Amino acid sequence: MQSHSERYRRALDEALLGLSEGGIPIGGALYLDDVLLATGHNRRVQEGSPIIHGEIDVFRAAGRPKSDWHGRLTLYTTLSPCFMCAGASMIYGVTTVVIGENRNFQESEELLSRRGVELVVLDDPETLDMFTRWTSSNQELWFEDIPDPRRQA
C-alpha cells in the first residue's frame, strides 16, 4: 500500500503539467481504496472555463460515481479546495481529502470537516514553494477565483 506522500505525487505531477501548459498549478488524484481512478489539473486558462478547477477535472475524468464507492474515496489535491470543489467532493462521496499545502488557501476546510470529511494536510515544501512563487507573479489570475483581500472593505 502506498503512503499518502507517494499517492500525493500524482496530484503534484498534474499541477506541474498545468503549470507547463501556462495554467494554474493545481492538480489532483482520486483513489478508490488503493486504486488510482483518475487524475486531473486546473484547466481554467487552457479551456477558457471558469469551472474546470483541478478537483473538477479529476471528477470529470473519473466519471459518474458508483454506489459501491461510498466511504472509499480519497482525493489528493495540491491546494485546499475552494467552496465549489469542496461541494463537488462531498456530492461525489469523497471521505478523505489529502492536501499538499494550505497556507495559500484554506477557506473550505471548516465546511469539509463539519460534513465529516477527514482532512490530511501534508504541508509539502515543494508544493508550497511552487505555489507561493506562482501566486506572487500571477495575482490577477489567482484572484479571479477567490475573494481578493486587497479589494475588500
Backbone as a ProteinNet text record, in pm:
[ID]
protein_1_A
[PRIMARY]
MQSHSERYRRALDEALLGLSEGGIPIGGALYLDDVLLATGHNRRVQEGSPIIHGEIDVFRAAGRPKSDWHGRLTLYTTLSPCFMCAGASMIYGVTTVVIGENRNFQESEELLSRRGVELVVLDDPETLDMFTRWTSSNQELWFEDIPDPRRQA
[TERTIARY]
84	0	88.1	57.3	133.8	95.6	192	165.5	93.1	37.9	-24.2	75.6	199	300.3	326.1	328.7	351.7	233.6	112.8	-6.1	-17.7	18.6	9.6	94.3	201.9	291.6	217	113.9	34.3	-35.4	-87.3	-152.7	-52.2	63.8	166.9	215.7	232.6	272.1	168.6	41.2	-65.1	-55.2	-27.2	-12.2	103.2	212.5	328.6	298.5	217.1	174.3	91.8	-2.5	-83.3	2.3	101.8	194.4	269.8	314.4	388.7	300.7	169.6	74.3	35	91	57.2	-64.6	-107.3	-226.2	-195.1	-297.5	-289	-242.1	-135.5	-74.5	-145.3	-265.2	-339	-375.6	-336.6	-362	-426.2	-479.6	-544.8	-537.6	-566.4	-573.7	-680.5	-759.6	-866.9	-839.5	-843.5	-820.4	-944.5	-972.8	-1073.5	-994.3	-995.5	-908.9	-764.2	-702.1	-563.5	-550.8	-661.5	-662	-679	-588.6	-599.4	-713	-813.1	-925.4	-901.7	-847.1	-832.3	-737.2	-680.8	-600.7	-653	-613.6	-654.1	-585.6	-601.7	-544.2	-630.7	-609.3	-683.4	-662.2	-772.2	-766.9	-843.9	-861.1	-936	-875.2	-745.1	-677.8	-679.5	-642	-629.1	-761.9	-873.8	-1004.1	-1091	-1040.8	-1120.2	-1247.5	-1241.2	-1358.6	-1343	-1446.5	-1437.1	-1451.5	-1489.3	-1519.4	-1430.1	-1337.1	-1253.8	-1134.2	-1165.6	-1061.9	-998.5	-888.4	-818.3	-906.5	-980.4	-1064.2	-1178.8	-1236.6	-1345.6	-1294.4	-1174	-1115	-1094.1	-1056.7	-1040.8	-1175.2	-1281.6	-1413	-1463.3	-1436.1	-1475.6	-1407.2	-1278.6	-1204.4	-1250.8	-1292.6	-1335.2	-1473.7	-1553.8	-1689.7	-1786.5	-1906	-2009	-1969.4	-1988.2	-1951.7	-2046.6	-1992.9	-2073.4	-2111.6	-2224.8	-2275	-2179.7	-2104.3	-2013.3	-1884.6	-1869.1	-1753.8	-1773.3	-1896	-1926.3	-1834.8	-1774.1	-1686.9	-1547.2	-1513.9	-1385.6	-1299.6	-1342.4	-1272.4	-1182.5	-1060	-966.2	-923.1	-938.9	-897	-766.2	-668.2	-540.7	-541.5	-510.1	-510.5	-394.7	-337.5	-219.7	-251.7	-375.1	-415.7	-550.7	-575.1	-704.6	-814.6	-920.8	-1022.2	-1097.6	-1142.6	-1233.7	-1371.5	-1468.1	-1601.4	-1668.6	-1650.3	-1710.3	-1655.2	-1523.2	-1459.9	-1486.8	-1498.5	-1536.1	-1677.1	-1768.4	-1904.7	-1910.3	-1836.8	-1832.5	-1775	-1674.9	-1613.9	-1715.3	-1794.1	-1893.9	-2003.6	-2049.5	-2151.9	-2099.4	-1973.9	-1912.8	-1894	-1887.1	-1872.4	-1731.4	-1647.4	-1511.2	-1516.4	-1444	-1443.7	-1314.7	-1208.5	-1079.9	-1022.2	-974.6	-905.1	-764.6	-665.8	-525.3	-475.9	-429.9	-395.9	-244.4	-187.6	-43.6	0.8	-67.4	-37.1	-162.9	-177.7	-295.8	-261.2	-137.6	-100.4	-151.8	-162.8	-209.8	-361.8	-430.3	-577	-629.2	-733.4	-794.3	-939.8	-1003.2	-1139.2	-1241.8	-1232.1	-1337.9	-1310.8	-1199.8	-1164.5	-1266	-1315.6	-1414.8	-1542.6	-1585.6	-1704.3	-1686.1	-1574.2	-1548.5	-1546.3	-1478.2	-1469.8	-1607.2	-1687	-1822.5	-1908.2	-1880.1	-1957.3	-1897.4	-1797.5	-1741.5	-1629.6	-1579.2	-1467.7	-1338	-1258.3	-1128.7	-1031.6	-956.8	-856.9	-718.1	-628.3	-488.1	-406.1	-332.8	-250.2	-104.7	-45.9	91.9	194	155.3	247	374.6	354.7	463.9	547.2	676.4	761.1	770.1	776.6	785.7	660	545.6	418.9	408.7	440.8	434.2	523.7	644.9	737.7	684.8	640.5	589.9	469.7	374.4	251	271.8	354.2	382.7	450.3	544.8	610.8	510.6	423.8	326.8	228.9	172.7	74.1	135.7	260.5	321.6	338.5	350.2	366.6	241.3	131.5	6.6	-114.4	-103.3	-207.4	-345.3	-353.1	-484.1	-551	-476.9	-532	-573.5	-492	-522	-651.1	-668.4	-785.2	-910.8	-906.7	-1030.1	-1123.1	-1066.7	-1144.9	-1180.8	-1100.2	-1119.4	-1131.5	-1192.5	-1201	-1060.9	-1043	-915.9	-913.3	-829.5	-826.7	-784.8	-720.8	-680	-799.1	-909.1	-1027.1	-1142.8	-1124.2	-1232.2	-1232.7	-1351.9	-1366.6	-1327.3
-119	0	124.8	218.3	342.5	436.7	517.7	619.1	737.8	825.6	948.1	1027.2	1036.1	1113.1	1054.9	922.7	859.2	882.3	869.3	892.8	1040	1125.8	1269.9	1312.1	1243.7	1279.9	1287.9	1203.7	1208.5	1343.7	1396.6	1527.6	1637.8	1631	1732.3	1727.5	1608.7	1597	1662.5	1647.3	1712	1864.3	1914.4	2059.7	2112.6	2040.4	2081.4	2075.8	1979.7	1972.4	2096	2131.3	2251.5	2376.5	2385.5	2498.7	2503.7	2388.1	2383	2421.9	2408.4	2446.8	2594.3	2665.8	2806.3	2827.5	2721.9	2730.2	2747.7	2731.2	2745.7	2612.5	2611.8	2485.4	2419.5	2369.8	2293.1	2159.9	2051.3	1918.7	1828.3	1717.2	1624	1480.7	1389.8	1246.7	1186.5	1096.1	1031.9	883.2	833.6	692.1	627.6	507.3	419.3	312.5	319.4	234.4	255.3	153.2	164.4	178.6	198.5	203.8	348.2	392.3	525.3	523.6	609.3	619.6	723.8	839.3	948.3	1053.8	1129.1	1246.2	1362.6	1482.6	1599.7	1723.2	1832.8	1958.7	2075.6	2188.9	2309.3	2343.3	2364.2	2395.5	2523	2610.5	2734.3	2815.9	2831	2910.2	2835.4	2709.6	2632.3	2619	2601	2581.5	2706.4	2813.8	2935.7	2914.1	2827	2790.4	2838.3	2896.5	2938.3	2822.9	2703.3	2595.8	2472.7	2467.9	2347.8	2362.2	2354.9	2354.2	2214.8	2200.6	2072.9	1958.1	1979.8	1873.4	1839.6	1941.2	1917.4	1835.7	1865.5	1789.8	1643.1	1619.8	1482.3	1408.8	1472.1	1407.2	1385.1	1479.6	1467.1	1345	1325.1	1211	1078.3	1081.4	957.6	912.4	1004.1	969.1	966.7	921	917.6	818.9	860.1	769.2	650.3	538.8	417.8	401.5	339.3	327.9	251.4	156.4	80	156.6	278.9	362.7	435.4	439.4	519.3	481.4	584.6	564.8	516	509.3	450.9	544.4	669.6	761.8	859.1	874.5	972.8	1062.9	1192.6	1291.7	1354.3	1354.1	1420.8	1548.1	1660.2	1787.9	1873.9	1950.8	2028.7	2145.9	2193.5	2309.2	2279.2	2332.3	2315.5	2357.5	2279.2	2308	2438.9	2500.6	2614.5	2559.9	2649.1	2604.6	2519.2	2554.7	2476	2333.3	2321.3	2189.5	2110.6	2180.6	2113.2	2056.7	2136.2	2088.2	1969.5	1978	1866.5	1741.7	1759.9	1645.2	1576	1655.8	1597.7	1527.6	1590.2	1529.1	1399.5	1398.8	1282.4	1167	1198.1	1093.2	1075.4	1176.5	1170.6	1174.9	1085.5	1081.7	1135.9	1140.4	1192.8	1282.4	1401	1491.2	1511.2	1476.3	1494.3	1617	1716.2	1847.9	1866.8	1904.1	1927.4	2042.5	2154.9	2270.3	2354.1	2417.4	2500.1	2638.5	2679.7	2813.7	2922.3	2892.2	2990.3	2998.9	2895.6	2894.6	2783.1	2813.3	2708.2	2736.5	2817.2	2863.3	2752.6	2640	2538.6	2429.2	2434.7	2324.2	2305.2	2413.6	2401.9	2336.6	2375.8	2316.7	2166.4	2126.4	1983.4	1907.3	1961.6	1895.2	1880.8	1986.1	1980.8	1874.6	1844.7	1744	1604.5	1588.8	1456.8	1413.2	1502.5	1467.9	1481.3	1376.1	1379.6	1460.9	1552.2	1632.7	1594.4	1574.4	1545.8	1650.6	1733.8	1837.1	1790.7	1772.6	1724.2	1835	1959.1	2073.1	2043.9	2003.5	1962.7	2084	2085.6	2202	2233.1	2131.4	2154.9	2224.5	2179.8	2240.1	2383.2	2403.4	2537.3	2633.4	2593.7	2679.3	2709.4	2607.1	2623.6	2716.9	2693.1	2770.9	2913	2930.3	3064.9	3149.2	3090.5	3163	3196.4	3101.2	3124.6	3235.5	3229.5	3331.3	3470.7	3480.4	3613.1	3679.1	3601.4	3660.3	3650.3	3598.1	3582	3624.9	3739	3784.3	3798.5	3859.9	3880.7	3748.2	3655.2	3524.1	3449.1	3454.4	3387.6	3441.7	3574.7	3634.8	3633.1	3571.5	3550.6	3454.7	3360.7	3254.8	3280.7	3356.8	3374.3	3522.5	3556	3697	3756.9	3872.8	3942.6	4029.5	3995.4	4072.8	4218	4246.1	4384.2	4469.5	4406.5	4479.9	4477.3	4416.1	4409	4533.3	4575.4	4697.5	4673.7
0	0	0	-88.5	-96.1	18	58.4	161.2	97.8	182.9	132.3	48.3	94	20.3	-118.2	-129.6	-259.1	-352.8	-301.4	-383.3	-420.7	-326.9	-349.4	-469.4	-494.5	-603.7	-736.4	-755.3	-879.5	-893.3	-781.6	-784	-815.4	-753	-776.7	-921.2	-976.4	-1117	-1208.4	-1176.2	-1254.3	-1243.4	-1122.8	-1104.9	-1189.1	-1190.9	-1269.2	-1418.9	-1461.4	-1600.9	-1635.7	-1548.9	-1571.5	-1580.2	-1493.7	-1495.5	-1629.1	-1678.1	-1804.8	-1923.6	-1908.8	-2013.6	-2004.8	-1906.3	-1887.1	-1800	-1731.1	-1647.4	-1500.9	-1420.2	-1275.7	-1217.9	-1139	-1095.1	-976.3	-1003.9	-903.2	-967.1	-902.2	-956.9	-854.1	-901.9	-811.9	-861.2	-769.2	-799.3	-709.5	-763.8	-689.2	-678.7	-555.6	-528.2	-469.6	-516.1	-457.5	-383.4	-252	-171.2	-219.3	-275.6	-321	-472.8	-541.1	-687.2	-734.5	-820.6	-880.7	-982.8	-959.8	-1053.1	-1160.9	-1121.1	-1217.3	-1163.9	-1257.1	-1223.5	-1306.8	-1267.7	-1344.3	-1290.8	-1362.4	-1316.8	-1363.1	-1299.2	-1330.2	-1477.4	-1549.1	-1692.4	-1725.4	-1624.4	-1648.2	-1761	-1760.2	-1863	-1995.9	-1993.2	-2115.9	-2190.7	-2115.3	-2179.1	-2174.4	-2112.7	-2102.4	-2022.3	-1923	-1842.8	-1699.3	-1641.2	-1501.7	-1402.6	-1448.5	-1353.4	-1362.1	-1455.1	-1465	-1370.1	-1242.2	-1138.8	-1136.1	-1064.3	-1059.6	-1012.9	-904.7	-849.2	-944.1	-1006.5	-1101.8	-1220.6	-1266.3	-1376.6	-1337.1	-1212.8	-1163.1	-1167.3	-1115.8	-1114.5	-1257.6	-1343.4	-1483.9	-1546.3	-1514.9	-1568.7	-1507.7	-1382.1	-1314	-1358.4	-1406	-1447.7	-1330.3	-1355.8	-1252.2	-1142.5	-1015.2	-905.9	-899.3	-855.3	-840	-692.8	-667.2	-530.4	-438.7	-492.3	-405.8	-373.2	-423.3	-389.9	-257.8	-208.5	-88.8	28.3	87.2	203.1	168.9	40.3	-0.5	-85.4	-102.8	-192.3	-116.6	-167.3	-114.7	-229.6	-208.7	-306.5	-260.6	-347.9	-324	-406.2	-344.1	-413.1	-364.6	-455.4	-418.9	-328.5	-333.4	-254.4	-191.9	-74.5	-10.6	-108.6	-122.6	-224.5	-199.6	-308.9	-298.9	-260	-238.9	-198.9	-306.7	-434.4	-541.3	-539.9	-528.2	-531.7	-404	-291.7	-166.8	-179.2	-234	-254.1	-348	-457.4	-551.9	-486.8	-401.4	-332.1	-241.5	-170.5	-81.1	-160.6	-268.7	-353.3	-414.6	-453.8	-517.6	-419.2	-289.4	-188.7	-136.2	-153.5	-101.7	51.2	116.3	262.8	323.2	242.1	289.3	180.4	221.6	130.3	184.7	102.8	138.5	62.1	137.2	82.9	85.9	-26.6	-33.1	54.3	42.4	126.6	141.5	258	280.4	334.8	321.4	368.2	274.3	145.5	48.5	42.4	88.6	82.6	171.1	251.1	334.3	365.8	284.3	309.9	335.1	267.5	276.2	378.6	446.1	536.1	649	704.5	811.7	759.6	640.8	579.2	560.4	504.4	482.5	614.9	714.3	845	909.1	902.5	960.8	894.8	768.4	696	708	796.2	823.6	732	647.9	559.6	638.6	636.9	705	619.4	682.8	614.3	663	568.6	598.8	524.6	598.7	536.6	541.3	423.6	415.7	438.2	411.7	421.9	342.2	217.2	129.1	87.1	118.7	88	-61.6	-146.1	-290.6	-342.5	-295.1	-336.7	-285.9	-159.8	-101.3	-178.2	-208.7	-282.1	-421.7	-492.8	-628.7	-630.8	-542.8	-547.2	-495.4	-395.6	-344.2	-452.2	-524.3	-633.5	-743.7	-776.3	-883.1	-844.2	-722.8	-683.7	-677.2	-636.3	-625.7	-761.9	-867.5	-1000.3	-1087.5	-1031.6	-1107.6	-1025.1	-958.9	-867	-932.8	-1048.1	-1112.1	-1145.6	-1199.8	-1233.5	-1107.5	-1003.7	-877.6	-817.9	-818.7	-754.6	-841.4	-958.4	-1035.7	-963.4	-888.1	-823.9	-678.9	-611.4	-468	-435.6	-321.6	-285.2	-271	-332.4	-326.7	-200.8	-103	21.5	-0.3	-112.5	-142.1	-178.6	-219.1	-265.8	-166.1	-52.3	46.4	132.2	169.3	251.1	394.3
[MASK]
+++++++++++++++++++++++++++++++++++++++++++++++++++++++++++++++++++++++++++++++++++++++++++++++++++++++++++++++++++++++++++++++++++++++++++++++++++++++++

